[in-house]
Amino acid sequence: MCLMAFDWQPDSARGECLLLIGNRDEFHARATAGLCVWPDGVLCGGRDLVAGGGWLVMHPAGSLATLTNVRQLDRPAPTASISRGQLVAAAARQALGRCSRWRLEDWLRALVAGESVPAALEGADAQKLSALTLEAVDWCNLLVCDGKALWRLHHGPQGAEVSRLDAGIHSLSNGHPDVDWPKQRRLSERLAALLDPSARAGETTARPLSDDALLGLLKDDWRPAVNQLPATGLALEREVLLSSPFIVSTEYGTRASTLVRWQRHSARDTADASDVVQTLTLLERRFSPEGHTIASRRARTRSIATESGEEGGIGSWRLS
């Protein structure tokens, strides 16, 4: 991903605890697979067919991992031996403790401290563990959620850090998380305005916003003033092109927009009334170099989370 905004409400017992929208910008010639179930039969999301991994994936038991690249071309970047996309797959699995006994927080803090951690990097094999260090990965902002906590890891020119995000609206782009780029600030402000009940013509917060309304925030060709552009080592003409939330050019641009809905509901068909059903929904729209929609796909699954935190039934992904 290159731009995302999200509303995180961890204390929401019912309704959406996570709502996320984001754009993925990439060279149009790079081979990718759109929203799909991965070869391991469990993870779901788009796949990079060149370096492996993905940019946003979810596990049906209840985890999400996504990242943005960090762009600072005037600083020497690490010599990467592991794709950033593989880090996404490893983090989504680690969030559920599927690959090792490490707690997610400990796993992330060990990475930031420069330690080696076990990681399931392969798209087709969740049981094959490899040693992972941040030194082996190019700069990025990683976001990982297990339904209870949302963690943000930054790996960039100034070093690495990890933080647990508070409830509310947040955003990420290709810089340091604490520095809002203009398009990042614009997207988060527009999402906040859309979520504000007073701006929704009498609709109640219990009524979800439409997919079109949310994805429409991403298809935005607005550009900031030149003096507001970040300095990332690119030529000015290129910096201007990349300053839009939605990028259109023949060589490089917005390839896909993604909407994530992580919803909680009362479980009506279990013995324990305290059980909660989690519904995970991914919606991806893919675009041509001219910015036209060329494909749209949705994936959805449900799982039951018990009051004790143990997993109940885990459904499979349904694609449409």
C-alpha positions as CSV (number, residue, x, y, z in Angstrom):
1,M,0.0,0.0,0.0
2,C,1.0,3.6,-0.4
3,L,-1.8,5.5,1.3
4,M,-4.3,4.4,3.9
5,A,-6.6,5.8,6.5
6,F,-8.4,3.8,9.1
7,D,-10.8,4.1,12.1
8,W,-9.9,1.8,15.0
9,Q,-12.4,1.2,17.7
10,P,-11.1,-1.7,19.9
11,D,-13.7,-1.3,22.6
12,S,-16.6,-1.6,20.2
13,A,-18.4,-4.8,21.3
14,R,-20.8,-4.6,18.3
15,G,-20.4,-3.0,14.9
16,E,-17.1,-2.2,13.1
17,C,-14.0,-2.3,15.3
18,L,-11.8,-1.6,12.2
19,L,-12.6,0.2,9.0
20,L,-9.7,0.7,6.6
21,I,-9.4,2.2,3.1
22,G,-6.2,2.3,1.1
23,N,-4.6,2.7,-2.3
24,R,-1.8,0.6,-3.7
25,D,0.5,2.4,-6.2
26,E,2.8,0.4,-8.4
27,F,4.4,0.1,-11.8
28,H,1.7,-1.2,-14.2
29,A,4.0,-3.7,-15.7
30,R,4.7,-5.5,-12.4
31,A,3.0,-8.9,-12.2
32,T,0.5,-9.2,-9.4
33,A,-2.6,-11.3,-8.5
34,G,-5.7,-9.4,-7.3
35,L,-7.6,-10.3,-4.2
36,C,-7.5,-14.1,-3.8
37,V,-7.0,-16.9,-1.3
38,W,-3.3,-17.6,-1.0
39,P,-1.6,-20.9,-1.8
40,D,-1.7,-21.8,1.9
41,G,-5.5,-21.9,1.7
42,V,-5.8,-19.5,4.6
43,L,-4.5,-16.0,4.0
44,C,-6.5,-13.7,1.7
45,G,-5.4,-10.6,-0.1
46,G,-3.5,-9.5,-3.2
47,R,-0.2,-11.1,-4.1
48,D,3.1,-9.8,-5.5
49,L,4.1,-12.4,-8.2
50,V,7.6,-10.9,-8.6
51,A,9.1,-10.8,-5.1
52,G,6.5,-12.7,-3.2
53,G,4.2,-11.7,-0.3
54,G,1.5,-9.1,-0.5
55,W,0.5,-5.6,0.6
56,L,-2.5,-6.3,2.7
57,V,-3.6,-9.8,4.0
58,M,-6.1,-11.1,6.5
59,H,-6.4,-14.4,8.3
60,P,-9.9,-15.8,8.8
61,A,-9.4,-16.4,12.5
62,G,-9.0,-12.6,12.9
63,S,-5.8,-10.8,12.0
64,L,-4.7,-8.2,9.5
65,A,-1.3,-7.0,8.3
66,T,-0.5,-4.3,5.8
67,L,2.3,-1.9,5.1
68,T,3.5,1.1,3.1
69,N,7.0,1.5,1.7
70,V,9.0,4.3,3.2
71,R,10.4,6.6,0.5
72,Q,13.6,8.5,1.2
73,L,15.8,8.1,-1.9
74,D,18.4,10.6,-0.7
75,R,19.4,8.2,2.1
76,P,21.2,4.8,1.7
77,A,18.5,2.1,2.2
78,P,19.2,-1.4,3.6
79,T,20.4,-4.2,1.2
80,A,17.2,-6.2,1.4
81,S,17.2,-9.9,1.1
82,I,13.5,-10.4,2.2
83,S,10.6,-8.8,0.4
84,R,8.5,-6.4,2.5
85,G,5.5,-8.3,1.2
86,Q,6.8,-11.4,2.9
87,L,6.9,-9.5,6.2
88,V,3.1,-8.8,5.7
89,A,2.4,-12.6,5.5
90,A,4.6,-13.4,8.5
91,A,3.0,-10.7,10.6
92,A,-0.6,-11.7,9.9
93,R,0.2,-15.3,11.0
94,Q,2.2,-14.2,14.0
95,A,-0.7,-12.0,15.2
96,L,-2.6,-15.3,16.0
97,G,0.4,-17.1,17.4
98,R,0.2,-19.7,14.6
99,C,3.9,-19.9,13.9
100,S,5.7,-19.6,17.2
101,R,4.9,-19.1,20.9
102,W,6.0,-15.4,20.7
103,R,3.3,-12.9,21.6
104,L,2.8,-10.4,18.8
105,E,4.0,-7.5,20.9
106,D,7.2,-9.3,21.9
107,W,7.8,-10.4,18.3
108,L,7.5,-6.8,17.0
109,R,9.6,-5.3,19.8
110,A,12.3,-7.9,19.2
111,L,12.4,-6.9,15.5
112,V,12.7,-3.2,16.5
113,A,15.5,-4.1,18.9
114,G,17.5,-5.7,16.0
115,E,16.9,-9.3,17.1
116,S,16.2,-12.3,15.0
117,V,12.7,-13.7,15.2
118,P,11.0,-16.8,13.7
119,A,8.7,-15.9,10.8
120,A,6.5,-17.8,8.3
121,L,7.5,-15.9,5.2
122,E,6.3,-18.3,2.5
123,G,3.0,-17.8,0.8
124,A,2.3,-21.5,0.4
125,D,3.6,-22.8,3.7
126,A,2.6,-21.4,7.1
127,Q,4.6,-24.0,8.9
128,K,8.0,-23.3,7.4
129,L,9.9,-20.9,9.7
130,S,12.8,-18.7,8.8
131,A,14.9,-16.2,10.7
132,L,13.8,-12.7,10.2
133,T,15.5,-9.4,11.1
134,L,14.6,-5.8,10.1
135,E,18.0,-5.5,8.5
136,A,16.9,-7.9,5.9
137,V,13.9,-5.8,4.9
138,D,13.7,-2.5,3.1
139,W,12.2,0.5,4.9
140,C,8.4,0.3,5.6
141,N,5.6,1.1,7.9
142,L,3.9,-2.1,9.1
143,L,0.4,-2.3,10.6
144,V,-0.7,-5.4,12.4
145,C,-4.0,-6.1,14.2
146,D,-5.3,-9.2,16.1
147,G,-8.7,-7.7,16.9
148,K,-7.6,-6.6,20.4
149,A,-4.6,-4.4,19.6
150,L,-3.4,-2.5,16.6
151,W,0.3,-2.2,16.3
152,R,2.4,0.1,14.0
153,L,6.0,-0.6,13.3
154,H,8.2,2.0,11.5
155,H,11.5,1.0,9.9
156,G,13.2,3.9,8.2
157,P,16.2,6.2,7.9
158,Q,16.0,7.3,11.5
159,G,15.8,3.8,12.9
160,A,12.9,1.5,14.0
161,E,10.1,2.0,16.5
162,V,6.8,0.3,17.4
163,S,3.7,1.7,19.1
164,R,0.3,0.5,20.1
165,L,-2.3,2.8,18.5
166,D,-5.1,4.4,20.5
167,A,-8.7,4.3,19.3
168,G,-9.6,6.8,16.6
169,I,-8.8,7.7,13.0
170,H,-5.2,7.3,11.8
171,S,-3.4,7.4,8.5
172,L,-0.2,6.2,6.9
173,S,1.7,7.0,3.7
174,N,5.3,6.7,2.6
175,G,7.0,8.8,5.3
176,H,7.5,8.7,9.1
177,P,4.1,8.0,10.8
178,D,4.4,11.2,12.8
179,V,4.7,13.4,9.7
180,D,1.4,13.8,7.8
181,W,2.0,14.2,4.1
182,P,-0.7,16.4,2.5
183,K,-2.5,13.5,0.7
184,Q,-2.4,11.5,3.9
185,R,-3.9,14.4,5.9
186,R,-6.6,15.0,3.3
187,L,-7.7,11.3,3.3
188,S,-7.9,11.1,7.0
189,E,-9.9,14.3,7.3
190,R,-12.3,13.3,4.6
191,L,-12.8,9.9,6.3
192,A,-13.5,11.6,9.6
193,A,-16.0,13.9,7.9
194,L,-17.8,10.9,6.3
195,L,-17.9,9.0,9.6
196,D,-19.3,12.1,11.5
197,P,-23.0,11.4,12.0
198,S,-23.8,15.2,11.7
199,A,-22.4,15.1,8.2
200,R,-24.5,12.2,7.0
201,A,-27.9,13.8,6.4
202,G,-29.7,12.2,9.3
203,E,-28.2,8.7,9.0
204,T,-27.5,7.0,12.3
205,T,-24.1,5.5,13.2
206,A,-25.7,2.1,13.3
207,R,-26.1,2.2,9.5
208,P,-22.9,1.4,7.7
209,L,-21.5,3.7,5.1
210,S,-21.7,2.3,1.6
211,D,-18.7,0.8,-0.1
212,D,-19.0,3.3,-2.9
213,A,-18.9,6.2,-0.4
214,L,-15.8,4.9,1.3
215,L,-13.9,3.8,-1.9
216,G,-14.8,7.1,-3.5
217,L,-12.6,8.9,-1.0
218,L,-9.6,7.1,-2.5
219,K,-10.3,8.0,-6.1
220,D,-9.2,11.6,-5.7
221,D,-6.8,13.4,-8.1
222,W,-6.3,16.4,-5.8
223,R,-2.8,17.8,-5.6
224,P,-1.3,20.0,-2.9
225,A,0.7,23.2,-3.5
226,V,4.3,22.6,-4.5
227,N,5.6,24.2,-1.3
228,Q,3.7,21.5,0.7
229,L,5.4,18.5,-1.0
230,P,7.6,16.2,1.1
231,A,11.3,16.1,0.2
232,T,12.0,12.4,-0.6
233,G,14.9,12.7,-3.1
234,L,12.6,12.5,-6.2
235,A,12.7,15.1,-9.0
236,L,10.0,17.7,-8.5
237,E,8.0,16.5,-11.5
238,R,7.8,13.0,-10.0
239,E,7.1,14.3,-6.5
240,V,4.1,16.3,-7.9
241,L,2.8,13.2,-9.7
242,L,2.9,11.1,-6.6
243,S,1.3,13.8,-4.4
244,S,-2.3,12.8,-5.4
245,P,-4.2,10.2,-3.4
246,F,-5.1,8.6,-6.7
247,I,-2.3,8.5,-9.3
248,V,-2.9,8.2,-13.0
249,S,0.0,7.7,-15.5
250,T,0.9,5.2,-18.1
251,E,3.9,3.8,-16.4
252,Y,3.2,4.0,-12.6
253,G,-0.1,4.7,-10.8
254,T,-2.8,3.5,-8.5
255,R,-3.3,-0.2,-9.3
256,A,-5.9,-1.0,-6.7
257,S,-8.1,0.4,-3.9
258,T,-9.0,-1.7,-0.9
259,L,-11.7,-1.5,1.8
260,V,-11.6,-3.6,5.0
261,R,-14.5,-4.0,7.3
262,W,-13.9,-5.9,10.6
263,Q,-17.3,-6.3,12.3
264,R,-18.5,-7.8,15.5
265,H,-22.0,-9.3,16.1
266,S,-23.7,-11.3,18.8
267,A,-23.5,-15.0,18.3
268,R,-27.1,-16.3,18.1
269,D,-26.3,-19.9,17.2
270,T,-23.8,-20.9,20.0
271,A,-24.4,-22.2,23.5
272,D,-22.7,-19.2,25.1
273,A,-24.5,-15.9,24.7
274,S,-21.2,-14.0,25.3
275,D,-19.6,-15.4,22.2
276,V,-19.1,-12.9,19.4
277,V,-19.1,-13.4,15.7
278,Q,-16.4,-11.6,13.7
279,T,-17.1,-10.9,10.1
280,L,-14.1,-9.9,8.0
281,T,-14.7,-8.3,4.6
282,L,-12.2,-7.3,2.0
283,L,-13.2,-5.4,-1.2
284,E,-10.7,-4.6,-3.9
285,R,-11.1,-2.5,-7.0
286,R,-8.4,-2.7,-9.7
287,F,-7.6,0.0,-12.2
288,S,-6.1,0.5,-15.6
289,P,-3.3,2.9,-16.4
290,E,-6.0,5.4,-17.4
291,G,-7.6,5.1,-14.0
292,H,-10.7,3.1,-15.1
293,T,-12.0,0.3,-13.0
294,I,-11.2,-3.0,-14.6
295,A,-12.1,-5.5,-11.9
296,S,-13.8,-5.7,-8.5
297,R,-13.8,-8.6,-6.0
298,R,-15.0,-9.2,-2.5
299,A,-13.9,-11.7,0.1
300,R,-15.8,-12.5,3.3
301,T,-15.5,-14.9,6.2
302,R,-16.8,-15.3,9.7
303,S,-15.4,-16.7,12.9
304,I,-16.5,-17.0,16.5
305,A,-14.5,-15.4,19.3
306,T,-15.4,-16.7,22.8
307,E,-15.3,-14.6,26.0
308,S,-12.2,-16.5,27.1
309,G,-10.4,-15.4,23.9
310,E,-10.3,-18.9,22.5
311,E,-11.2,-19.5,18.9
312,G,-14.5,-21.0,18.0
313,G,-15.6,-21.9,14.5
314,I,-13.4,-20.4,11.7
315,G,-15.0,-20.1,8.3
316,S,-13.4,-20.2,4.9
317,W,-13.2,-17.2,2.6
318,R,-16.1,-16.7,0.2
319,L,-15.1,-14.7,-2.9
320,S,-17.5,-12.9,-5.2
